[in-house]
Amino acid sequence: MSHLEKRLENDLNDIRMQVAEQAQLAEDSVRNAMHSLQTGNKKQAYNTVLNDLPINRKMRAIDRLCHRFIALHLPSAGHLRLLSSVIRVNIELERVGDYAVTIAREGIQFSTPLQGELADELERVSSETQLLLHQAIQSFNELNAEMAKSTITLTAKMENSLSSFYNRLLSTDINMDLKDLFALFIVFNQLKRVADQAKNLCEETIFAVTGHQKTPKIYKVLFVDEENGLLSQLAEAIAHINHADSGEFSSAGRVPAKSLDPRLSNFLEQHNADLDEATFTAISDITPGELAEQHVIVTLQGSSDTYFDTIPFHTSVLEWDVTPAGEVDSEQKMDALYRELAIQIKDLMLLLRGEEQA
């Protein structure tokens, strides 16, 4: 190994060691913040807040080391990928420290430490989040892509745990001071953010080792109208045809028809298309869990308030002003409706997935 190669490896190992230390500080910060909240230890909470300052300083120091390394060694291929991941991981770890600070500050505001069932639920969610973070950090420190991949699979379970806890907080049988309940909501949100950053760490590990970037997200879009026989079915069909690789699309109606509207059937026949596998779904038959899985709900006839009592927390709603079904009385107007919906759906997928995906 030449002198320059040895210098490069030493500098790279130094950066990785600094990142490992930063990761340990961030992990300790989350653990201490949760312990202070659960035990009411305000001294530990204040120490957690102040100990975020070294995390911030180390983040800036690592950033300088990375840019110095790039300027000095002009890395390529694997080394450049690793440095690129380190720069992003450095930011993610600093954010984890910020989330821990927020948890500690909210813990200070609690009237008394949590007790009973709610305390047990918070402990479960906290433990799962910290395990996820620990494994993500370990996978990056060891550049273990397989561990990173297996850790990512845990995020689905983590999402369910967080959703369960969130729903528990929304229940009407919780007897808790409003200030404490609000603080607990914030703590829940910060734990979710920690879990999100852990997933990001795993994705950076995979990229650093294999060069494979994060798989683009598949978005679920639900189109709704009154009868699920014309507008929503046409929108679903257009989305499937033009954006099959970018989303999962479905449709539903308030009182679903038993068959396609003849105007849509004729239009599809004239364009050598068909919807032989079309299904007709009642909005009332969509379970809360299924609705919560939708990233976007698009209403094509009227306000979303007339279709749904509540919209899931992570679901967005769009109310599109399209040609009313009753005004589509000719082939030309059906063709215009098709183009109108196609443009709006393309714009939506462009927004969700970006230029290369839409």
VEXDREN-2710 file (C-alpha; in Angstrom, 1 decimal):
% VEXDREN-2710
k/r/px/py/pz
1/MET/0.0/0.0/0.0
2/SER/1.4/3.4/-1.0
3/HIS/1.8/6.3/1.4
4/LEU/-1.2/8.1/-0.3
5/GLU/-3.4/5.0/-0.1
6/LYS/-2.5/4.5/3.6
7/ARG/-3.2/8.2/4.3
8/LEU/-6.6/7.8/2.6
9/GLU/-7.5/4.7/4.6
10/ASN/-6.4/6.4/7.9
11/ASP/-8.5/9.5/7.1
12/LEU/-11.5/7.4/6.1
13/ASN/-11.2/5.3/9.3
14/ASP/-11.0/8.5/11.4
15/ILE/-14.3/9.8/9.8
16/ARG/-16.0/6.4/10.4
17/MET/-14.8/6.5/14.0
18/GLN/-16.2/10.0/14.5
19/VAL/-19.5/8.9/13.0
20/ALA/-19.6/5.9/15.3
21/GLU/-19.1/8.2/18.3
22/GLN/-21.7/10.6/17.1
23/ALA/-24.2/7.7/16.7
24/GLN/-23.5/6.6/20.2
25/LEU/-24.2/10.1/21.5
26/ALA/-27.5/10.2/19.6
27/GLU/-28.5/6.8/20.8
28/ASP/-27.6/7.7/24.4
29/SER/-29.6/10.9/24.1
30/VAL/-32.8/9.1/23.1
31/ARG/-32.4/6.6/25.8
32/ASN/-31.7/9.2/28.5
33/ALA/-34.6/11.4/27.3
34/MET/-37.1/8.5/27.5
35/HIS/-35.8/7.4/30.9
36/SER/-36.1/10.9/32.3
37/LEU/-39.6/11.2/31.0
38/GLN/-40.7/7.8/32.3
39/THR/-39.2/8.3/35.8
40/GLY/-39.8/12.0/36.2
41/ASN/-36.0/12.6/36.6
42/LYS/-35.8/16.3/35.6
43/LYS/-32.1/16.5/36.3
44/GLN/-31.5/13.8/33.7
45/ALA/-33.8/15.6/31.3
46/TYR/-31.9/18.9/31.6
47/ASN/-28.6/17.1/31.1
48/THR/-30.0/15.5/28.0
49/VAL/-30.9/19.0/26.7
50/LEU/-27.5/20.4/27.4
51/ASN/-25.6/17.3/26.0
52/ASP/-27.1/18.1/22.6
53/LEU/-24.5/20.8/22.3
54/PRO/-21.6/18.4/21.8
55/ILE/-23.7/16.5/19.2
56/ASN/-24.1/19.7/17.3
57/ARG/-20.4/20.5/17.5
58/LYS/-19.4/17.0/16.4
59/MET/-21.8/17.2/13.5
60/ARG/-20.0/20.3/12.2
61/ALA/-16.6/18.7/12.8
62/ILE/-17.6/15.6/10.8
63/ASP/-18.9/17.7/8.0
64/ARG/-15.5/19.6/7.8
65/LEU/-13.7/16.2/7.8
66/CYS/-15.8/14.9/5.0
67/HIS/-15.2/18.0/2.8
68/ARG/-11.5/18.0/3.6
69/PHE/-11.3/14.4/2.6
70/ILE/-13.0/15.0/-0.7
71/ALA/-10.8/18.0/-1.5
72/LEU/-7.6/16.2/-0.5
73/HIS/-8.2/12.7/-1.9
74/LEU/-10.6/13.3/-4.8
75/PRO/-12.4/9.9/-4.0
76/SER/-14.2/7.9/-6.6
77/ALA/-16.5/4.9/-6.8
78/GLY/-17.0/3.2/-3.4
79/HIS/-15.1/5.8/-1.3
80/LEU/-17.2/8.6/-2.8
81/ARG/-20.4/6.7/-2.2
82/LEU/-19.4/6.2/1.4
83/LEU/-18.6/9.8/1.9
84/SER/-21.9/10.8/0.4
85/SER/-23.7/8.5/2.8
86/VAL/-21.7/9.7/5.8
87/ILE/-22.6/13.3/5.1
88/ARG/-26.3/12.4/5.1
89/VAL/-26.0/10.1/8.1
90/ASN/-24.3/12.9/10.0
91/ILE/-27.3/15.1/9.5
92/GLU/-29.7/12.3/10.4
93/LEU/-27.9/11.6/13.7
94/GLU/-28.0/15.3/14.6
95/ARG/-31.7/15.3/14.0
96/VAL/-32.1/12.3/16.3
97/GLY/-30.4/14.3/19.0
98/ASP/-32.8/17.2/18.4
99/TYR/-35.8/14.8/18.8
100/ALA/-34.3/13.5/22.1
101/VAL/-34.1/17.1/23.3
102/THR/-37.8/17.7/22.5
103/ILE/-38.7/14.5/24.3
104/ALA/-36.7/15.6/27.4
105/ARG/-38.2/19.1/27.4
106/GLU/-41.7/17.6/27.2
107/GLY/-40.9/15.2/30.0
108/ILE/-40.0/18.1/32.2
109/GLN/-43.5/19.5/31.6
110/PHE/-45.3/16.4/32.8
111/SER/-47.2/16.8/36.1
112/THR/-46.3/13.3/37.2
113/PRO/-44.6/10.3/35.5
114/LEU/-47.0/8.2/33.5
115/GLN/-48.6/5.2/35.3
116/GLY/-50.6/2.1/34.3
117/GLU/-51.5/0.9/30.9
118/LEU/-50.5/4.1/29.1
119/ALA/-47.0/3.9/30.6
120/ASP/-46.7/0.3/29.6
121/GLU/-47.7/1.2/26.0
122/LEU/-45.2/4.0/25.9
123/GLU/-42.5/1.7/27.2
124/ARG/-43.2/-0.8/24.4
125/VAL/-43.1/1.8/21.7
126/SER/-40.0/3.4/23.1
127/SER/-38.2/0.0/23.3
128/GLU/-39.1/-0.9/19.7
129/THR/-37.9/2.5/18.5
130/GLN/-34.6/2.3/20.3
131/LEU/-34.0/-1.2/19.1
132/LEU/-34.6/0.0/15.5
133/LEU/-32.2/2.8/16.0
134/HIS/-29.5/0.6/17.6
135/GLN/-29.7/-1.9/14.7
136/ALA/-29.6/0.8/12.1
137/ILE/-26.5/2.4/13.7
138/GLN/-24.8/-1.0/13.9
139/SER/-25.5/-1.8/10.3
140/PHE/-24.0/1.5/9.2
141/ASN/-20.9/1.2/11.5
142/GLU/-20.3/-2.3/10.1
143/LEU/-21.4/-1.5/6.6
144/ASN/-23.7/-4.5/6.8
145/ALA/-26.2/-4.2/4.0
146/GLU/-28.0/-7.4/5.0
147/MET/-28.6/-6.2/8.5
148/ALA/-29.8/-2.9/7.1
149/LYS/-32.3/-4.7/4.9
150/SER/-33.6/-6.8/7.7
151/THR/-33.9/-3.8/10.0
152/ILE/-36.0/-2.0/7.3
153/THR/-38.5/-4.8/7.4
154/LEU/-39.1/-4.0/11.1
155/THR/-40.3/-0.6/10.2
156/ALA/-43.7/-2.0/9.1
157/LYS/-44.2/-3.5/12.6
158/MET/-43.0/-0.2/14.1
159/GLU/-45.6/1.7/12.1
160/ASN/-48.3/-0.5/13.5
161/SER/-47.1/0.0/17.1
162/LEU/-47.0/3.8/16.6
163/SER/-50.5/3.8/15.0
164/SER/-51.8/1.7/17.9
165/PHE/-50.4/4.1/20.5
166/TYR/-51.7/7.1/18.6
167/ASN/-55.2/5.6/18.4
168/ARG/-55.0/4.9/22.1
169/LEU/-54.2/8.5/22.9
170/LEU/-57.3/9.5/20.9
171/SER/-59.6/7.3/22.8
172/THR/-62.1/9.0/25.1
173/ASP/-61.5/6.9/28.2
174/ILE/-58.1/8.5/28.9
175/ASN/-58.2/10.5/32.1
176/MET/-55.3/12.8/31.8
177/ASP/-54.5/16.5/32.2
178/LEU/-54.8/18.2/28.9
179/LYS/-51.3/19.6/29.1
180/ASP/-49.9/16.1/29.8
181/LEU/-51.9/14.6/26.9
182/PHE/-50.6/17.3/24.5
183/ALA/-47.0/16.6/25.7
184/LEU/-47.5/12.9/25.1
185/PHE/-48.7/13.5/21.6
186/ILE/-45.5/15.4/20.9
187/VAL/-43.4/12.7/22.5
188/PHE/-45.1/10.1/20.2
189/ASN/-44.4/12.3/17.2
190/GLN/-40.7/12.5/18.1
191/LEU/-40.4/8.7/18.5
192/LYS/-41.9/8.3/15.1
193/ARG/-39.3/10.7/13.7
194/VAL/-36.5/8.7/15.4
195/ALA/-37.8/5.6/13.7
196/ASP/-37.9/7.4/10.4
197/GLN/-34.3/8.4/10.7
198/ALA/-33.3/4.9/11.7
199/LYS/-34.9/3.7/8.4
200/ASN/-32.9/6.4/6.6
201/LEU/-29.7/5.2/8.2
202/CYS/-30.4/1.7/6.8
203/GLU/-31.0/3.0/3.4
204/GLU/-27.7/4.9/3.5
205/THR/-25.9/1.7/4.5
206/ILE/-27.4/-0.1/1.5
207/PHE/-26.3/2.7/-0.8
208/ALA/-22.8/2.9/0.6
209/VAL/-22.3/-0.8/0.2
210/THR/-24.1/-1.7/-3.0
211/GLY/-24.7/1.6/-4.7
212/HIS/-28.5/0.9/-4.8
213/GLN/-30.5/3.9/-4.0
214/LYS/-33.8/4.0/-2.1
215/THR/-36.6/2.3/-3.9
216/PRO/-39.1/5.0/-5.0
217/LYS/-42.2/5.0/-2.9
218/ILE/-45.4/3.4/-4.3
219/TYR/-48.3/5.8/-3.5
220/LYS/-51.8/4.6/-2.9
221/VAL/-54.5/6.8/-4.5
222/LEU/-58.3/6.3/-4.0
223/PHE/-60.7/8.0/-6.4
224/VAL/-64.3/8.5/-5.1
225/ASP/-67.6/9.8/-6.5
226/GLU/-71.3/9.0/-6.1
227/GLU/-71.8/5.8/-8.1
228/ASN/-68.3/4.4/-8.9
229/GLY/-69.6/3.8/-12.4
230/LEU/-68.1/6.6/-14.5
231/LEU/-65.9/9.3/-13.1
232/SER/-64.0/7.3/-10.5
233/GLN/-63.7/4.2/-12.7
234/LEU/-62.3/6.3/-15.6
235/ALA/-59.8/8.0/-13.3
236/GLU/-58.7/4.6/-11.9
237/ALA/-58.3/3.2/-15.4
238/ILE/-56.3/6.2/-16.6
239/ALA/-54.0/5.9/-13.5
240/HIS/-53.4/2.2/-14.1
241/ILE/-52.6/2.7/-17.8
242/ASN/-50.3/5.6/-17.4
243/HIS/-48.7/5.2/-14.0
244/ALA/-48.8/1.5/-13.1
245/ASP/-45.2/1.6/-11.8
246/SER/-45.7/4.7/-9.6
247/GLY/-48.9/3.9/-7.6
248/GLU/-51.6/1.6/-6.5
249/PHE/-55.0/2.9/-7.6
250/SER/-58.6/2.1/-6.6
251/SER/-62.0/3.7/-6.7
252/ALA/-65.2/3.7/-4.7
253/GLY/-68.7/5.3/-4.6
254/ARG/-71.2/6.3/-2.1
255/VAL/-73.8/4.0/-3.6
256/PRO/-71.8/1.9/-6.1
257/ALA/-73.3/0.9/-9.4
258/LYS/-73.6/-2.7/-10.4
259/SER/-72.0/-2.2/-13.8
260/LEU/-70.1/0.4/-15.8
261/ASP/-72.0/3.4/-17.0
262/PRO/-72.9/2.7/-20.7
263/ARG/-71.2/6.0/-21.7
264/LEU/-67.9/4.7/-20.3
265/SER/-68.4/1.2/-21.8
266/ASN/-69.0/2.7/-25.2
267/PHE/-66.0/5.0/-24.9
268/LEU/-63.7/2.2/-23.9
269/GLU/-65.0/0.0/-26.7
270/GLN/-64.3/2.6/-29.3
271/HIS/-60.8/3.0/-28.0
272/ASN/-60.1/-0.8/-28.0
273/ALA/-59.9/-0.8/-24.2
274/ASP/-62.0/-2.6/-21.6
275/LEU/-62.6/-2.8/-17.8
276/ASP/-63.6/-6.5/-17.7
277/GLU/-62.1/-6.7/-14.2
278/ALA/-63.7/-3.6/-12.9
279/THR/-65.0/-3.8/-9.3
280/PHE/-67.6/-1.6/-7.7
281/THR/-66.9/-0.6/-4.1
282/ALA/-69.0/1.1/-1.6
283/ILE/-67.2/3.7/0.5
284/SER/-68.9/2.3/3.6
285/ASP/-67.2/-1.0/3.0
286/ILE/-63.7/0.5/3.2
287/THR/-62.4/-0.3/6.7
288/PRO/-60.6/2.4/8.7
289/GLY/-57.4/0.4/8.3
290/GLU/-57.7/0.3/4.5
291/LEU/-58.5/4.0/4.4
292/ALA/-55.5/4.8/6.6
293/GLU/-53.3/3.1/4.0
294/GLN/-54.3/5.6/1.3
295/HIS/-51.8/8.3/0.7
296/VAL/-54.2/10.4/-1.3
297/ILE/-58.0/10.5/-1.6
298/VAL/-59.3/12.3/-4.7
299/THR/-63.0/13.3/-4.7
300/LEU/-64.5/13.8/-8.1
301/GLN/-68.0/14.9/-7.0
302/GLY/-68.3/17.2/-4.1
303/SER/-66.5/17.8/-0.8
304/SER/-64.7/15.0/1.0
305/ASP/-66.8/15.9/4.1
306/THR/-69.8/14.4/2.4
307/TYR/-68.0/11.1/1.9
308/PHE/-66.0/10.6/5.1
309/ASP/-66.6/11.5/8.7
310/THR/-62.8/11.7/9.4
311/ILE/-59.7/11.6/7.3
312/PRO/-56.8/9.5/8.6
313/PHE/-53.9/11.5/10.0
314/HIS/-51.4/10.5/7.2
315/THR/-53.8/10.8/4.3
316/SER/-54.2/13.8/2.1
317/VAL/-57.4/14.8/0.3
318/LEU/-57.8/16.5/-3.1
319/GLU/-61.1/17.8/-4.4
320/TRP/-61.0/18.0/-8.1
321/ASP/-63.3/20.2/-10.1
322/VAL/-64.0/18.0/-13.2
323/THR/-66.8/17.9/-15.7
324/PRO/-69.9/16.7/-13.9
325/ALA/-71.0/13.2/-15.0
326/GLY/-74.4/14.5/-15.9
327/GLU/-72.9/16.8/-18.6
328/VAL/-71.0/14.1/-20.4
329/ASP/-73.6/13.5/-23.1
330/SER/-71.5/12.9/-26.2
331/GLU/-68.4/11.1/-27.4
332/GLN/-66.6/14.5/-27.7
333/LYS/-67.4/15.3/-24.1
334/MET/-66.3/11.9/-22.9
335/ASP/-63.0/12.3/-24.8
336/ALA/-62.6/15.8/-23.2
337/LEU/-63.2/14.3/-19.7
338/TYR/-60.6/11.6/-20.4
339/ARG/-58.0/14.2/-21.3
340/GLU/-59.0/16.4/-18.3
341/LEU/-58.6/13.5/-15.9
342/ALA/-55.4/12.3/-17.5
343/ILE/-53.8/15.7/-17.1
344/GLN/-54.8/16.0/-13.4
345/ILE/-53.6/12.5/-12.7
346/LYS/-50.3/13.2/-14.4
347/ASP/-49.8/16.3/-12.4
348/LEU/-50.6/14.4/-9.2
349/MET/-48.0/11.7/-9.9
350/LEU/-45.5/14.3/-10.9
351/LEU/-46.0/15.9/-7.5
352/LEU/-45.8/12.6/-5.7
353/ARG/-43.0/10.9/-7.5
354/GLY/-41.1/13.5/-9.6
355/GLU/-40.4/14.2/-13.2
356/GLU/-38.8/10.9/-14.0
357/GLN/-41.7/8.9/-12.6
358/ALA/-44.7/10.8/-13.9
END
